[in-house]
Amino acid sequence: MSIVTVGIDLAKTVFAVHGVDAAGKPLLVKPVLLLQADTR
């Protein structure tokens, strides 16, 4: 099956990429940590 819809859940320190097939079955859930870029 192929991913037909991709969504992104945004949060303060983590975001997640979700992909579902035509039937709505989750095929991809990938959490990603956001690193603080400002080092002042």
VMD Tcl script that draws the C-alpha trace (Angstrom):
set ca {
  {0.00 0.00 0.00}
  {1.03 3.60 -0.60}
  {0.87 6.65 1.63}
  {-1.84 8.94 0.25}
  {-2.08 11.52 3.06}
  {0.73 13.07 5.10}
  {0.18 15.13 8.23}
  {2.43 16.97 10.67}
  {1.66 17.37 14.38}
  {3.48 20.39 15.77}
  {4.53 20.85 19.39}
  {7.11 22.92 21.27}
  {9.96 20.37 21.42}
  {8.81 17.47 19.24}
  {6.87 17.18 16.02}
  {5.57 14.02 14.35}
  {5.08 13.16 10.70}
  {2.15 10.82 10.00}
  {1.31 9.00 6.77}
  {-1.88 7.02 6.10}
  {-3.10 4.87 3.20}
  {-6.39 5.24 1.30}
  {-8.23 3.21 3.98}
  {-6.94 5.49 6.77}
  {-4.52 2.89 8.14}
  {-1.35 4.47 9.60}
  {1.75 3.49 7.63}
  {4.22 6.03 9.01}
  {4.56 7.73 12.38}
  {7.92 9.43 12.80}
  {8.52 11.64 15.86}
  {11.30 14.22 15.42}
  {12.98 16.22 18.22}
  {13.51 19.91 17.59}
  {16.93 21.10 18.67}
  {17.38 24.55 20.10}
  {19.26 26.54 17.45}
  {19.84 29.70 19.50}
  {23.04 29.30 21.58}
  {23.32 32.84 22.96}
}
mol new
graphics top color blue
foreach p $ca { graphics top sphere $p radius 0.5 }
foreach p [lrange $ca 0 end-1] q [lrange $ca 1 end] { graphics top cylinder $p $q radius 0.2 }
display resetview
